[in-house]
Amino acid sequence: MADYIVFGSPPDVREALNRQNYIPSDEIATIVYLSQQLGKPLLTEGPAGVGKTELAKALAGATGRELIRLQCYEGLDETKALYEWEYAKQLLYTQLLRDKIQESLTSAGSLKDAADRLANEEDVFFSMRFLLQRPLLRAILSAQPTVLLIDEIDRADAEFEAFLLEVLSDFQVSVPEIGTLQAIHRPLVVLTSNNTRELSEALKRRCLYLFIDYPDIEQELAVVRLRVPELAPRLARQAVELVQQLRAMDLRKSPSISETLDWAHALVALNAKSLDQETLETTLSVLLKHETDLARARRQLITPANNHRNSDLDIRPWHQ
């Protein structure tokens, strides 16, 4: 029996991800399948909140692998991503074993012999028991297959991206005090980017590329029905249509899928029966988080035709 699930085809991927409450497009299912078959990292780009991180989580659940996440940020370096020595622990052990070390050195016949014995003791203190594994090394040394999520790689510096290329090429790490540590199981790697900066061509060449955009109405409606089944079908469609209308506006930050789901849960909590003006006015801030966006949306959505507070809004495509 295999240690983990291997997808037999793109439809297998779609079915497995559906069981994890993730609804993939045909393109997503195909690229995920090819990523596993070819053993190449998967680079997913797109706006924030379209489900890139959720894809990695769903992939881990679908394959039975542990998810190991490296959250990237400005200033991240290989020490924080790979490993570091637990110097406090080494010092504590040194103090506890001081008498034993002293006894070993005292019985040495010469200074050279004492130096050799001390060098042997140093090997003990620079061993795996004192090595604090960060996400990259954890994924490499894991005894079980893993999914390695490198989240928001575009937030890290270009220098870290260059270092990452070496790790992703061979999945092995050289620790000067120990030697070369090689992956027991090659992890499935998913990198995400919100396009805050252009990634290097070298990184893109090593990955399969997947751009995930906002879903269309029917895809997003399927997500809402799956995640918030208690929301009335008619109201669910109204809500998704309005979110799609908001994304067509020139906003500072368009609502993400997660914010659509938050809004759907809010409508259920309020026991809303329809999407009327009052409901929209009191809940729009669940979707939009900037004052300028709220003002623009209210001007466009709450029109003279929508003046009756208890009547349904006239939701229709909006054009700049």
Secondary structure, 3 states (H helix, E strand, C coil): CCCCCCCCCHHHHHHHHHHCCCCCCHHHHHHHHHHHHHCCCEEEECCCCCCHHHHHHHHHHHHCCEEEEEECCCCCCHHHHCEEECHHHHHHHHHHCHHHHHHHHHCCCCHHHHHHHHHHHHHHHCCHHHEEECHHHHHHHCCCCEEEEEECHHHCCHHHHHHHHHHHHHCEEEECCCEEEECCCCCEEEEEECCCCCCCHHHHHCCEEEECCCCCHHHHHHHHHHHCCCCCHHHHHHHHHHHHHHHCCCCCCCCCHHHHHHHHHHHHHCCCCCCEHHHHHHHHHHCCCCHHHHHHHHHHHCCHHHCCCCCECCCCCCCC
